[in-house]
Amino acid sequence: MNMWQRLIESGKRLFDVDVVDEPLPADLECAPDPNDVGFTAAVVGLGAKMAKADGRVTDDEIMVFSRVFQTAPKDAAAVRRVFNLAQQTVRGYESYARKIGRKYAARPCLLEGVLDGLFMIATADGVVTEDELTYLQTVATAFGFSEATFRRIKAGHMGPDRDDPYHVLGVAHDAEFDEIRRVYRRLMADNHPDRVIQNGAPREFETAAHEKAATITSAYARIRAERGLIAAN
């Protein structure tokens, strides 16, 4: 009996009831315990409910799940049955996310890999809805990821948001704060309205310069607050 058959056979127990967390080996930083069927069930549950977040499950989404989580072609029918089983349970996706988020808190690269896979399912049909983004944000929070980490992962799949403060300043999401502060000060020096006018720009540009400076300042303040550096200059 392979893994997918085991999931189908014990699906009601695995999908609807908490499985007791077992001690984890310490030598696999980015991989789950190979015998952790509960982890596999949780990932299938997350994938199935991710696919259903916009109200429908497409063949493309199931195919992406199979590719991302490396299921064999011979298991395609079993994967679909497991997907259908996970969609029909009363358990919400938050419980799946919390379960593996707790168990694998010391393996953030594993959890990020799961979230990457969910993003790939969400983008499989070419459109990511607000409901799907809410789903992904909730999973990220259950995994213990910060807003900045979620934004970085999201940008890797969907491109940066126009109002992403890191994008506004042109710095990486994991940049050291000293670097961010240097970039902020340089941008403010280059874009300060007084300097723009002193450098010969027409007076008509002054309003735009004020707005740009305000945008830069706001982005810097958001990053500072996000990192708990309220008093930093």
LUMLUMZA-624350 format. One record per residue (C-alpha): residue in one letter; y, x, z; residue number from 1. Coordinates in pm, whole numbers. Layout:
LUMLUMZA-624350
{r=a | north=Y | east=X | up=Z | k=NUM}
...
END
This chain:
LUMLUMZA-624350
{r=m | north=0 | east=0 | up=0 | k=1}
{r=n | north=328 | east=158 | up=-109 | k=2}
{r=m | north=664 | east=131 | up=65 | k=3}
{r=w | north=782 | east=-173 | up=-132 | k=4}
{r=q | north=461 | east=-361 | up=-65 | k=5}
{r=r | north=497 | east=-278 | up=305 | k=6}
{r=l | north=850 | east=-417 | up=300 | k=7}
{r=i | north=731 | east=-739 | up=142 | k=8}
{r=e | north=436 | east=-773 | up=382 | k=9}
{r=s | north=647 | east=-714 | up=693 | k=10}
{r=g | north=975 | east=-834 | up=550 | k=11}
{r=k | north=1040 | east=-1115 | up=796 | k=12}
{r=r | north=1002 | east=-879 | up=1089 | k=13}
{r=l | north=1207 | east=-598 | up=933 | k=14}
{r=f | north=1481 | east=-811 | up=784 | k=15}
{r=d | north=1524 | east=-1064 | up=1064 | k=16}
{r=v | north=1442 | east=-872 | up=1383 | k=17}
{r=d | north=1585 | east=-550 | up=1524 | k=18}
{r=v | north=1339 | east=-262 | up=1502 | k=19}
{r=v | north=1347 | east=-26 | up=1799 | k=20}
{r=d | north=1515 | east=303 | up=1711 | k=21}
{r=e | north=1277 | east=596 | up=1723 | k=22}
{r=p | north=1382 | east=954 | up=1810 | k=23}
{r=l | north=1499 | east=1144 | up=1503 | k=24}
{r=p | north=1395 | east=1491 | up=1392 | k=25}
{r=a | north=1689 | east=1730 | up=1410 | k=26}
{r=d | north=1628 | east=1931 | up=1095 | k=27}
{r=l | north=1731 | east=1685 | up=821 | k=28}
{r=e | north=2109 | east=1659 | up=817 | k=29}
{r=c | north=2146 | east=1432 | up=513 | k=30}
{r=a | north=1811 | east=1253 | up=497 | k=31}
{r=p | north=1654 | east=968 | up=692 | k=32}
{r=d | north=1329 | east=1005 | up=877 | k=33}
{r=p | north=1071 | east=981 | up=593 | k=34}
{r=n | north=867 | east=736 | up=802 | k=35}
{r=d | north=1163 | east=515 | up=888 | k=36}
{r=v | north=1071 | east=193 | up=706 | k=37}
{r=g | north=1339 | east=19 | up=913 | k=38}
{r=f | north=1603 | east=238 | up=747 | k=39}
{r=t | north=1468 | east=147 | up=404 | k=40}
{r=a | north=1470 | east=-221 | up=495 | k=41}
{r=a | north=1829 | east=-193 | up=617 | k=42}
{r=v | north=1938 | east=-17 | up=296 | k=43}
{r=v | north=1765 | east=-282 | up=84 | k=44}
{r=g | north=1934 | east=-552 | up=293 | k=45}
{r=l | north=2273 | east=-391 | up=244 | k=46}
{r=g | north=2213 | east=-348 | up=-127 | k=47}
{r=a | north=2096 | east=-707 | up=-173 | k=48}
{r=k | north=2388 | east=-852 | up=20 | k=49}
{r=m | north=2629 | east=-618 | up=-159 | k=50}
{r=a | north=2503 | east=-754 | up=-489 | k=51}
{r=k | north=2551 | east=-1107 | up=-359 | k=52}
{r=a | north=2898 | east=-1048 | up=-209 | k=53}
{r=d | north=3071 | east=-1187 | up=-518 | k=54}
{r=g | north=2843 | east=-1492 | up=-524 | k=55}
{r=r | north=2588 | east=-1378 | up=-780 | k=56}
{r=v | north=2328 | east=-1108 | up=-831 | k=57}
{r=t | north=2300 | east=-952 | up=-1176 | k=58}
{r=d | north=2019 | east=-754 | up=-1334 | k=59}
{r=d | north=2265 | east=-466 | up=-1371 | k=60}
{r=e | north=2315 | east=-455 | up=-995 | k=61}
{r=i | north=1942 | east=-447 | up=-926 | k=62}
{r=m | north=1897 | east=-177 | up=-1191 | k=63}
{r=v | north=2173 | east=31 | up=-1031 | k=64}
{r=f | north=2012 | east=-7 | up=-690 | k=65}
{r=s | north=1679 | east=111 | up=-833 | k=66}
{r=r | north=1845 | east=412 | up=-997 | k=67}
{r=v | north=2061 | east=512 | up=-699 | k=68}
{r=f | north=1782 | east=481 | up=-444 | k=69}
{r=q | north=1524 | east=629 | up=-683 | k=70}
{r=t | north=1261 | east=359 | up=-707 | k=71}
{r=a | north=984 | east=407 | up=-958 | k=72}
{r=p | north=970 | east=185 | up=-1271 | k=73}
{r=k | north=629 | east=56 | up=-1159 | k=74}
{r=d | north=795 | east=-83 | up=-846 | k=75}
{r=a | north=1058 | east=-285 | up=-1036 | k=76}
{r=a | north=895 | east=-622 | up=-966 | k=77}
{r=a | north=849 | east=-536 | up=-598 | k=78}
{r=v | north=1211 | east=-425 | up=-568 | k=79}
{r=r | north=1328 | east=-758 | up=-709 | k=80}
{r=r | north=1105 | east=-949 | up=-464 | k=81}
{r=v | north=1238 | east=-743 | up=-172 | k=82}
{r=f | north=1593 | east=-808 | up=-293 | k=83}
{r=n | north=1525 | east=-1180 | up=-303 | k=84}
{r=l | north=1370 | east=-1170 | up=43 | k=85}
{r=a | north=1668 | east=-982 | up=190 | k=86}
{r=q | north=1912 | east=-1232 | up=36 | k=87}
{r=q | north=1733 | east=-1526 | up=196 | k=88}
{r=t | north=1733 | east=-1401 | up=555 | k=89}
{r=v | north=1972 | east=-1527 | up=819 | k=90}
{r=r | north=2070 | east=-1176 | up=917 | k=91}
{r=g | north=2417 | east=-1070 | up=804 | k=92}
{r=y | north=2487 | east=-738 | up=642 | k=93}
{r=e | north=2688 | east=-625 | up=945 | k=94}
{r=s | north=2372 | east=-602 | up=1154 | k=95}
{r=y | north=2203 | east=-380 | up=895 | k=96}
{r=a | north=2508 | east=-155 | up=884 | k=97}
{r=r | north=2537 | east=-131 | up=1262 | k=98}
{r=k | north=2169 | east=-51 | up=1300 | k=99}
{r=i | north=2161 | east=249 | up=1069 | k=100}
{r=g | north=2515 | east=345 | up=1166 | k=101}
{r=r | north=2399 | east=383 | up=1528 | k=102}
{r=k | north=2075 | east=556 | up=1447 | k=103}
{r=y | north=2219 | east=804 | up=1198 | k=104}
{r=a | north=2563 | east=859 | up=1352 | k=105}
{r=a | north=2493 | east=1233 | up=1362 | k=106}
{r=r | north=2421 | east=1234 | up=987 | k=107}
{r=p | north=2747 | east=1119 | up=825 | k=108}
{r=c | north=2646 | east=1265 | up=489 | k=109}
{r=l | north=2346 | east=1029 | up=485 | k=110}
{r=l | north=2564 | east=730 | up=571 | k=111}
{r=e | north=2819 | east=831 | up=308 | k=112}
{r=g | north=2536 | east=846 | up=53 | k=113}
{r=v | north=2441 | east=488 | up=141 | k=114}
{r=l | north=2804 | east=378 | up=104 | k=115}
{r=d | north=2826 | east=560 | up=-231 | k=116}
{r=g | north=2523 | east=365 | up=-347 | k=117}
{r=l | north=2682 | east=36 | up=-241 | k=118}
{r=f | north=2998 | east=125 | up=-433 | k=119}
{r=m | north=2786 | east=191 | up=-740 | k=120}
{r=i | north=2626 | east=-153 | up=-706 | k=121}
{r=a | north=2970 | east=-312 | up=-662 | k=122}
{r=t | north=3102 | east=-146 | up=-978 | k=123}
{r=a | north=2789 | east=-216 | up=-1185 | k=124}
{r=d | north=2937 | east=-525 | up=-1352 | k=125}
{r=g | north=3273 | east=-357 | up=-1417 | k=126}
{r=v | north=3469 | east=-568 | up=-1168 | k=127}
{r=v | north=3508 | east=-515 | up=-791 | k=128}
{r=t | north=3624 | east=-832 | up=-619 | k=129}
{r=e | north=3819 | east=-862 | up=-295 | k=130}
{r=d | north=3507 | east=-999 | up=-127 | k=131}
{r=e | north=3314 | east=-690 | up=-234 | k=132}
{r=l | north=3588 | east=-459 | up=-106 | k=133}
{r=t | north=3588 | east=-641 | up=227 | k=134}
{r=y | north=3212 | east=-598 | up=243 | k=135}
{r=l | north=3238 | east=-224 | up=173 | k=136}
{r=q | north=3518 | east=-178 | up=427 | k=137}
{r=t | north=3315 | east=-358 | up=694 | k=138}
{r=v | north=3009 | east=-142 | up=625 | k=139}
{r=a | north=3223 | east=173 | up=641 | k=140}
{r=t | north=3362 | east=66 | up=979 | k=141}
{r=a | north=3012 | east=-7 | up=1110 | k=142}
{r=f | north=2912 | east=343 | up=996 | k=143}
{r=g | north=3195 | east=486 | up=1205 | k=144}
{r=f | north=3408 | east=600 | up=911 | k=145}
{r=s | north=3786 | east=614 | up=950 | k=146}
{r=e | north=4028 | east=438 | up=716 | k=147}
{r=a | north=4108 | east=774 | up=554 | k=148}
{r=t | north=3740 | east=848 | up=492 | k=149}
{r=f | north=3684 | east=504 | up=341 | k=150}
{r=r | north=3989 | east=550 | up=119 | k=151}
{r=r | north=3857 | east=886 | up=0 | k=152}
{r=i | north=3513 | east=743 | up=-82 | k=153}
{r=k | north=3670 | east=443 | up=-254 | k=154}
{r=a | north=3898 | east=669 | up=-461 | k=155}
{r=g | north=3593 | east=864 | up=-576 | k=156}
{r=h | north=3450 | east=548 | up=-733 | k=157}
{r=m | north=3756 | east=343 | up=-827 | k=158}
{r=g | north=4044 | east=589 | up=-843 | k=159}
{r=p | north=4326 | east=605 | up=-587 | k=160}
{r=d | north=4533 | east=303 | up=-494 | k=161}
{r=r | north=4895 | east=323 | up=-599 | k=162}
{r=d | north=5000 | east=288 | up=-236 | k=163}
{r=d | north=4743 | east=536 | up=-103 | k=164}
{r=p | north=4964 | east=764 | up=110 | k=165}
{r=y | north=4759 | east=1071 | up=17 | k=166}
{r=h | north=4800 | east=984 | up=-349 | k=167}
{r=v | north=5175 | east=936 | up=-301 | k=168}
{r=l | north=5209 | east=1284 | up=-152 | k=169}
{r=g | north=4959 | east=1438 | up=-392 | k=170}
{r=v | north=4732 | east=1581 | up=-122 | k=171}
{r=a | north=4358 | east=1557 | up=-60 | k=172}
{r=h | north=4231 | east=1308 | up=195 | k=173}
{r=d | north=4074 | east=1592 | up=392 | k=174}
{r=a | north=4377 | east=1822 | up=375 | k=175}
{r=e | north=4485 | east=1991 | up=697 | k=176}
{r=f | north=4786 | east=1825 | up=856 | k=177}
{r=d | north=4991 | east=2148 | up=835 | k=178}
{r=e | north=4946 | east=2142 | up=457 | k=179}
{r=i | north=5044 | east=1774 | up=441 | k=180}
{r=r | north=5358 | east=1845 | up=642 | k=181}
{r=r | north=5454 | east=2134 | up=410 | k=182}
{r=v | north=5408 | east=1911 | up=103 | k=183}
{r=y | north=5608 | east=1631 | up=264 | k=184}
{r=r | north=5899 | east=1861 | up=346 | k=185}
{r=r | north=5900 | east=2007 | up=-6 | k=186}
{r=l | north=5893 | east=1661 | up=-164 | k=187}
{r=m | north=6177 | east=1542 | up=58 | k=188}
{r=a | north=6381 | east=1850 | up=-24 | k=189}
{r=d | north=6324 | east=1799 | up=-397 | k=190}
{r=n | north=6380 | east=1422 | up=-392 | k=191}
{r=h | north=6650 | east=1372 | up=-131 | k=192}
{r=p | north=6916 | east=1145 | up=-286 | k=193}
{r=d | north=7199 | east=1388 | up=-203 | k=194}
{r=r | north=7018 | east=1672 | up=-375 | k=195}
{r=v | north=6934 | east=1459 | up=-677 | k=196}
{r=i | north=7303 | east=1378 | up=-721 | k=197}
{r=q | north=7408 | east=1737 | up=-653 | k=198}
{r=n | north=7171 | east=1848 | up=-928 | k=199}
{r=g | north=7366 | east=1642 | up=-1179 | k=200}
{r=a | north=7178 | east=1314 | up=-1192 | k=201}
{r=p | north=7394 | east=1011 | up=-1274 | k=202}
{r=r | north=7509 | east=796 | up=-981 | k=203}
{r=e | north=7298 | east=515 | up=-1123 | k=204}
{r=f | north=6991 | east=716 | up=-1017 | k=205}
{r=e | north=7091 | east=714 | up=-651 | k=206}
{r=t | north=6922 | east=383 | up=-567 | k=207}
{r=a | north=6596 | east=496 | up=-727 | k=208}
{r=a | north=6620 | east=826 | up=-539 | k=209}
{r=h | north=6660 | east=642 | up=-208 | k=210}
{r=e | north=6358 | east=426 | up=-286 | k=211}
{r=k | north=6147 | east=727 | up=-378 | k=212}
{r=a | north=6249 | east=913 | up=-62 | k=213}
{r=a | north=6161 | east=603 | up=142 | k=214}
{r=t | north=5819 | east=584 | up=-25 | k=215}
{r=i | north=5750 | east=951 | up=53 | k=216}
{r=t | north=5862 | east=909 | up=414 | k=217}
{r=s | north=5652 | east=595 | up=456 | k=218}
{r=a | north=5342 | east=769 | up=315 | k=219}
{r=y | north=5388 | east=1061 | up=553 | k=220}
{r=a | north=5435 | east=825 | up=849 | k=221}
{r=r | north=5117 | east=636 | up=758 | k=222}
{r=i | north=4911 | east=956 | up=745 | k=223}
{r=r | north=5064 | east=1078 | up=1071 | k=224}
{r=a | north=4985 | east=749 | up=1248 | k=225}
{r=e | north=4638 | east=734 | up=1091 | k=226}
{r=r | north=4559 | east=1076 | up=1238 | k=227}
{r=g | north=4702 | east=988 | up=1577 | k=228}
{r=l | north=4998 | east=1224 | up=1538 | k=229}
{r=i | north=5270 | east=978 | up=1630 | k=230}
{r=a | north=5495 | east=1245 | up=1780 | k=231}
{r=a | north=5438 | east=1505 | up=1506 | k=232}
{r=n | north=5740 | east=1601 | up=1295 | k=233}
END
